[in-house]
């Protein structure tokens, strides 16, 4: 796995450098933007599979890997943001997009400022989502291939696989981190500290993803109790995609899933046995 990650990282670095050279925007800043994040993600996914952390839960490993990836790539990213070449590249892209859409001239400076704020506020959470979903989908694919070959491909290392949805649960102690992150965002509305706000928002978003998945596991368990699990396997993924694309309604639905997953910390929805009252 480490070897494949190293080869992939090298290919990405070369490809990005060639692409930037052809676009005539090659500089230290643009290379940092194009290379630092993929390299950090590769290191993070390998770190999740490190045998020495195999005793940690899947969620804890994903959160730690995202923190490592953020720490490795953020300095290069912020240095790139201060690079005049990177700024000029994005301003030109904004102007081109505005012209193509036939819209009024965009305030490029305001968009650039919003971009920098957005990077600080959600970068770590986005990296976490990539690592979490990549490790989960990769291990699910591995299990499916192993089932098709009758196990002839060998067992997956115990440190690598993500849990099946039915058995997924967030470590109980992380609920306090979730509550603290959202409380910090509330405090920040009255006492604004940009760095404090960025850390709190990244933590809140990443942990909300975890509890959203746990909420989805609860929904699946409840569907099994009423005999709707087979239909949910086909309808569920489509419904999630439609919710994510539906704007505010989708965010509300995802928020309700995260709330349901959080409530399972105190209300063991999936522990109810068949025949018991809901």
VOGU-3710 file (C-alpha; in Angstrom, 3 decimals, decimal comma):
1> xxxxxxxxxx> 0,000/0,000/0,000  2,821/2,398/0,849  4,537/1,575/-2,448  1,386/2,173/-4,495  0,747/5,462/-2,655  4,326/6,589/-3,378  4,015/5,745/-7,084  0,630/7,486/-7,318  2,006/10,572/-5,583  4,962/10,735/-7,947
11> xxxxxxxxxx> 2,691/10,439/-11,000  0,389/13,171/-9,657  3,332/15,492/-8,966  4,761/15,034/-12,466  1,340/15,373/-14,117  0,501/18,562/-12,220  3,877/20,099/-13,008  3,478/19,347/-16,728  -0,061/20,760/-16,736  1,063/23,967/-15,016
21> xxxxxxxxxx> 3,966/24,327/-17,415  1,698/23,971/-20,449  -0,647/26,582/-18,995  2,344/28,896/-18,473  1,525/29,387/-14,791  4,317/27,330/-13,252  5,563/28,755/-9,962  6,351/27,532/-6,469  2,870/28,570/-5,350  0,945/26,845/-8,132
31> xxxxxxxxxx> 2,979/23,659/-7,672  2,182/23,770/-3,947  -1,545/24,084/-4,679  -1,534/21,225/-7,195  0,724/18,783/-5,365  0,527/19,331/-1,593  -3,063/18,169/-1,077  -2,856/14,903/-3,100  0,412/14,042/-1,368  -1,082/14,756/2,053
41> xxxxxxxxxx> -4,106/12,581/1,265  -1,855/9,715/0,166  0,093/9,957/3,415  -3,159/10,101/5,386  -4,651/6,989/3,799  -1,437/5,053/4,419  -1,392/6,279/8,020  -4,895/4,856/8,513  -3,560/1,421/7,548  -0,474/1,605/9,784
51> xxxxxxxxxx> -0,514/-1,583/11,908  0,424/0,315/15,061  -2,913/2,169/15,025  -5,040/-0,898/14,295  -6,505/-0,846/17,815  -8,031/2,573/17,245  -11,542/2,790/15,841  -12,033/3,538/12,160  -13,474/6,970/12,988  -10,561/7,898/15,237
61> xxxxxxxxxx> -8,046/6,850/12,582  -9,847/8,877/9,907  -9,952/11,972/12,134  -6,279/11,628/13,048  -5,290/11,063/9,405  -7,218/14,184/8,358  -5,440/16,185/11,054  -2,073/14,921/9,799  -2,966/15,639/6,160  -4,149/19,149/7,068
71> xxxxxxxxxx> -1,005/19,889/9,050  1,177/18,733/6,147  -0,604/20,600/3,363  -2,012/23,764/4,930  1,349/25,596/5,240  2,030/25,085/1,533  -1,540/26,068/0,685  -1,430/29,323/2,649  1,993/30,115/1,197  0,504/29,560/-2,257
81> xxxxxxxxxx> -2,409/31,876/-1,489  0,099/34,658/-0,839  1,823/33,953/-4,172  0,964/36,662/-6,766  0,968/34,047/-9,546  -1,686/31,961/-7,781  -3,802/35,024/-7,088  -3,559/36,124/-10,730  -4,497/32,626/-11,898  -7,667/32,546/-9,784
91> xxxxxxxxxx> -8,685/36,106/-10,658  -8,358/35,257/-14,338  -10,457/32,123/-13,801  -13,137/34,190/-12,045  -13,272/36,689/-14,907  -13,405/33,910/-17,522  -16,250/32,164/-15,687  -18,160/35,426/-15,399  -17,829/36,088/-19,124  -18,820/32,532/-20,066
101> xxxxxxxxxx> -21,964/32,720/-17,933  -22,888/36,122/-19,317  -23,117/37,476/-15,802  -22,233/40,918/-14,590  -18,623/41,563/-13,728  -17,795/39,740/-10,525  -16,000/41,447/-7,699  -12,849/39,385/-8,050  -11,274/40,772/-4,875  -14,295/39,823/-2,770
111> xxxxxxxxxx> -14,356/36,342/-4,307  -10,655/35,917/-3,606  -11,178/36,933/0,019  -14,146/34,550/0,308  -12,032/31,749/-1,167  -9,316/32,234/1,444  -11,899/32,258/4,230  -13,587/29,153/2,814  -10,299/27,261/2,624  -9,561/28,005/6,270
121> xxxxxxxxxx> -13,094/27,115/7,402  -13,610/23,795/5,635  -10,292/22,468/4,318  -9,712/19,974/7,121  -13,304/18,732/6,967  -13,065/18,207/3,193  -9,841/16,210/3,616  -11,548/14,142/6,311  -14,495/13,401/4,001  -12,119/12,230/1,252
131> xxxxxxxxxx> -10,138/9,996/3,620  -13,218/8,601/5,362  -15,073/7,777/2,132  -11,957/6,507/0,322  -11,024/4,089/3,099  -14,633/2,941/3,522  -15,348/2,437/-0,188  -11,971/0,804/-0,796  -12,450/-1,726/1,978  -16,034/-2,387/0,857
141> xxxxxxxxxx> -14,782/-3,061/-2,661  -12,102/-5,350/-1,244  -14,686/-7,353/0,685  -16,877/-7,644/-2,416  -13,948/-8,874/-4,531  -12,923/-11,284/-1,787  -16,463/-12,675/-1,671  -16,480/-13,198/-5,451  -13,183/-15,072/-5,397  -14,199/-17,171/-2,418
151> xxxxxxxxxx> -11,439/-15,695/-0,278  -8,678/-16,785/-2,659  -7,300/-13,251/-2,698  -6,413/-13,546/0,970  -7,641/-11,684/4,015  -7,509/-7,908/4,129  -5,109/-6,659/6,828  -6,994/-6,018/10,046  -5,877/-2,375/10,137  -7,283/-1,476/6,724
161> xxxxxxxxxx> -11,011/-2,294/6,443  -13,679/0,160/7,378  -16,682/-1,274/9,231  -19,859/-2,388/7,542  -22,652/0,163/7,822  -24,720/-2,095/10,088  -21,917/-2,182/12,647  -20,677/1,377/12,374  -20,637/3,447/15,544  -18,768/6,536/16,664
171> xxxxxxxxxx> -16,719/6,195/19,881  -18,881/7,540/22,697  -16,310/10,050/23,915  -16,356/11,947/20,617  -19,830/13,287/21,331  -18,251/15,760/23,756  -15,894/16,935/21,021  -18,897/17,427/18,721  -20,811/19,434/21,328  -17,714/21,472/22,195
181> xxxxxxxxxx> -17,106/22,313/18,518  -20,657/23,557/17,970  -20,578/25,441/21,286  -17,325/27,090/20,190  -19,012/28,264/16,989  -21,815/29,768/19,050  -19,323/31,590/21,285  -17,463/32,804/18,201  -20,576/34,689/17,050  -20,105/36,985/20,033
191> xxxxxxxxxx> -16,303/36,935/20,303  -14,893/36,590/16,792  -11,475/34,939/16,569  -10,808/33,735/12,967  -8,366/30,929/13,837  -10,603/29,691/16,655  -13,615/29,766/14,327  -11,798/27,874/11,549  -10,675/25,073/13,880  -14,128/24,782/15,457
201> xxxxxxxxxx> -15,954/24,701/12,110  -13,641/22,057/10,639  -14,067/19,900/13,752  -17,850/20,392/13,784  -18,233/19,457/10,113  -15,958/16,398/10,319  -17,648/15,034/13,432  -21,101/15,752/11,988  -20,180/13,565/9,003  -19,347/10,739/11,419
211> xxxxxxxxxx> -22,645/11,065/13,261  -24,522/11,423/9,974  -23,179/8,032/8,909  -24,156/6,615/12,301  -27,653/8,054/11,780  -27,768/6,301/8,418  -26,823/3,050/10,169  -29,708/3,581/12,592  -32,133/4,137/9,704  -30,883/0,924/8,085
221> xxxxxxxxxx> -31,375/-1,026/11,318  -34,896/0,322/11,750  -35,661/-0,527/8,106  -34,522/-4,106/8,729  -36,930/-4,378/11,651  -39,898/-3,592/9,379  -38,627/-5,633/6,426  -37,562/-2,699/4,212  -33,806/-3,354/4,210  -33,679/-4,828/0,640
231> xxxxxxxxxx> -35,483/-1,786/-0,791  -33,257/0,574/1,199  -30,115/-0,935/-0,344  -31,267/0,213/-3,781  -33,191/3,364/-2,907  -30,901/4,613/-0,132  -27,846/5,677/-2,203  -30,063/7,418/-4,775  -31,996/9,197/-2,028  -28,766/10,434/-0,426
241> xxxxxxxxxx> -27,498/11,819/-3,748  -30,812/13,576/-4,384  -30,788/15,045/-0,883  -27,265/16,403/-1,305  -28,267/18,018/-4,606  -31,528/19,466/-3,336  -30,058/22,491/-1,565  -31,390/23,567/1,812  -33,783/20,621/2,084  -30,894/18,217/1,629
251> xxxxxxxxxx> -28,802/19,929/4,288  -31,727/19,765/6,700  -32,157/16,026/6,019  -28,432/15,383/6,477  -28,570/17,419/9,687  -31,420/15,253/10,947  -29,351/12,138/10,210  -26,461/13,609/12,203  -28,854/14,409/15,052  -30,227/10,856/14,975
261> xxxxxxxxxx> -26,688/9,468/15,073  -25,809/11,757/17,976  -28,900/10,722/19,940  -27,839/7,083/19,667  -25,059/7,950/22,106  -27,737/7,964/24,818  -30,624/6,074/23,165  -29,523/2,636/21,878  -31,819/2,471/18,862  -30,062/-0,547/17,337
271> xxxxxxxx> -29,925/-2,422/20,631  -33,714/-2,914/20,612  -34,450/-6,541/19,854  -37,147/-7,732/17,491  -40,515/-7,886/19,218  -39,732/-5,131/21,727  -41,687/-1,890/21,628  -39,944/0,875/19,616
//
